[in-house]
Amino acid sequence: MSEAPAGEPTLVFELGKQTFGVRLGAVREISEAGAIAPVPRAPALIRGLADVRGRMTTVIDLPLLVGAPADTSRQGRLLILSEPRDYLALWTSTEINLLELHRLEVEVTSEWCEGHATWNGKQVNLLSTDKILLECEREVLRRCQSR
């Protein structure tokens, strides 16, 4: 269980039938996703590489990560993470809202979630960028070990 300051600014979006959030402080910027080059033999949750102002950025496919229906849209947004993870971006094609959310004291049950909040009567799964990075690393290692 975790508790954070009340009314923390959070970027909120829906994937499938679930609502997710990322702390604003964990994101350096949001940009439109331009061309994303696929990475051969990379796990599916790695959508590819994007050139963000001259820097190659690994793009993680959020819908695949959280088990939402696959999104084949070519249009989307990148949530570029803050330092020291600014070489990573989370991709989504859904609308992103900036809200102040109050965290709830509930048990966290997923590998990529750090807590929960409510918004418009819906539960918001608050994503942990640390846990997302660890899950991506685990997936890459599983791929390497299965070869």
C-alpha positions as CSV (number, residue, x, y, z in Angstrom):
1,M,0.0,0.0,0.0
2,S,1.2,3.5,-0.7
3,E,0.0,7.0,0.2
4,A,1.0,10.1,-1.6
5,P,0.1,13.8,-1.1
6,A,-3.6,14.5,-1.5
7,G,-4.6,16.2,-4.8
8,E,-1.5,15.1,-6.7
9,P,-1.5,16.3,-10.4
10,T,-2.0,13.2,-12.5
11,L,-2.4,12.5,-16.2
12,V,-5.5,10.3,-16.7
13,F,-6.6,8.3,-19.7
14,E,-8.7,5.3,-20.5
15,L,-7.5,2.0,-22.1
16,G,-10.1,-0.5,-22.9
17,K,-12.6,-0.5,-20.1
18,Q,-10.1,0.7,-17.5
19,T,-8.9,4.1,-16.4
20,F,-5.2,4.7,-15.7
21,G,-3.1,7.6,-14.4
22,V,0.6,8.6,-14.3
23,R,1.9,11.2,-11.8
24,L,2.6,14.4,-13.6
25,G,6.0,14.5,-12.0
26,A,7.0,11.2,-13.7
27,V,6.4,12.7,-17.2
28,R,8.7,15.3,-18.8
29,E,6.4,16.1,-21.6
30,I,3.6,14.9,-23.8
31,S,4.1,15.0,-27.6
32,E,2.4,13.7,-30.7
33,A,3.8,10.4,-31.8
34,G,5.5,10.8,-35.2
35,A,7.0,7.8,-36.9
36,I,7.8,4.9,-34.7
37,A,10.3,2.4,-36.1
38,P,9.7,-1.2,-35.1
39,V,12.5,-3.0,-33.4
40,P,13.1,-6.5,-34.9
41,R,12.8,-9.3,-32.4
42,A,11.8,-7.0,-29.6
43,P,8.9,-8.0,-27.2
44,A,5.5,-6.9,-28.4
45,L,5.1,-4.3,-25.6
46,I,8.0,-2.4,-27.2
47,R,6.2,-0.5,-29.9
48,G,9.4,0.7,-31.4
49,L,11.9,3.7,-31.4
50,A,10.9,7.3,-32.0
51,D,13.2,10.3,-32.7
52,V,12.3,12.9,-30.1
53,R,14.3,16.0,-30.8
54,G,17.3,14.1,-32.1
55,R,17.2,11.5,-29.3
56,M,16.2,7.9,-29.9
57,T,13.4,7.0,-27.4
58,T,12.1,3.6,-26.7
59,V,8.3,3.6,-27.0
60,I,6.3,1.3,-24.7
61,D,2.8,0.3,-25.9
62,L,0.6,1.0,-22.9
63,P,-2.5,-0.9,-24.1
64,L,-0.4,-4.1,-24.5
65,L,1.3,-3.6,-21.1
66,V,-1.9,-3.3,-19.2
67,G,-3.8,-6.0,-21.1
68,A,-6.2,-3.7,-22.9
69,P,-7.3,-4.5,-26.4
70,A,-4.5,-4.0,-29.0
71,D,-4.6,-0.6,-30.6
72,T,-3.4,-0.6,-34.2
73,S,-3.8,3.2,-34.6
74,R,-0.9,5.0,-36.2
75,Q,-1.8,8.2,-34.4
76,G,-1.0,8.6,-30.8
77,R,0.7,10.5,-28.0
78,L,4.0,9.9,-26.2
79,L,4.3,10.5,-22.5
80,I,8.0,11.0,-22.3
81,L,9.2,10.1,-18.9
82,S,11.2,12.4,-16.6
83,E,14.9,12.0,-16.0
84,P,16.6,9.6,-15.5
85,R,14.1,7.7,-17.6
86,D,13.7,10.3,-20.4
87,Y,14.9,7.7,-22.9
88,L,11.5,6.0,-22.5
89,A,8.0,7.0,-23.6
90,L,4.6,5.5,-23.0
91,W,2.3,5.4,-26.1
92,T,-1.4,5.8,-26.1
93,S,-3.9,6.9,-28.7
94,T,-6.5,8.0,-26.2
95,E,-7.4,11.4,-24.8
96,I,-5.2,12.5,-21.8
97,N,-6.6,14.6,-19.0
98,L,-4.7,16.5,-16.3
99,L,-6.5,16.1,-12.9
100,E,-5.8,16.4,-9.2
101,L,-6.4,13.0,-7.7
102,H,-6.5,11.8,-4.2
103,R,-4.9,8.4,-3.6
104,L,-6.8,5.6,-1.8
105,E,-5.3,3.2,0.7
106,V,-5.8,-0.1,-1.2
107,E,-3.7,-3.1,-1.8
108,V,-1.9,-3.0,-5.1
109,T,-2.3,-6.2,-7.1
110,S,-0.6,-5.6,-10.5
111,E,3.1,-5.6,-11.5
112,W,2.8,-2.0,-12.9
113,C,0.5,-0.3,-10.5
114,E,1.5,1.9,-7.5
115,G,-1.9,2.7,-6.2
116,H,-5.5,3.7,-7.0
117,A,-7.6,6.8,-6.9
118,T,-11.2,7.7,-8.0
119,W,-12.3,10.0,-10.8
120,N,-15.9,10.4,-12.0
121,G,-16.9,7.4,-9.9
122,K,-14.3,5.2,-11.7
123,Q,-11.3,3.5,-10.2
124,V,-8.1,4.9,-11.6
125,N,-5.1,2.5,-11.6
126,L,-2.0,4.7,-10.9
127,L,0.9,3.4,-13.0
128,S,4.4,3.2,-11.5
129,T,7.1,4.1,-14.1
130,D,9.6,2.1,-11.9
131,K,7.4,-1.0,-12.2
132,I,6.8,-0.5,-15.9
133,L,10.5,-0.3,-16.5
134,L,11.0,-3.5,-14.5
135,E,8.3,-5.3,-16.4
136,C,9.8,-4.3,-19.7
137,E,13.2,-5.5,-18.6
138,R,11.7,-8.9,-17.4
139,E,10.0,-9.3,-20.8
140,V,13.2,-8.6,-22.7
141,L,15.1,-11.1,-20.5
142,R,12.3,-13.7,-21.1
143,R,12.7,-13.2,-24.8
144,C,16.4,-13.6,-24.6
145,Q,16.2,-16.8,-22.5
146,S,13.7,-18.4,-24.8
147,R,16.0,-18.3,-27.8
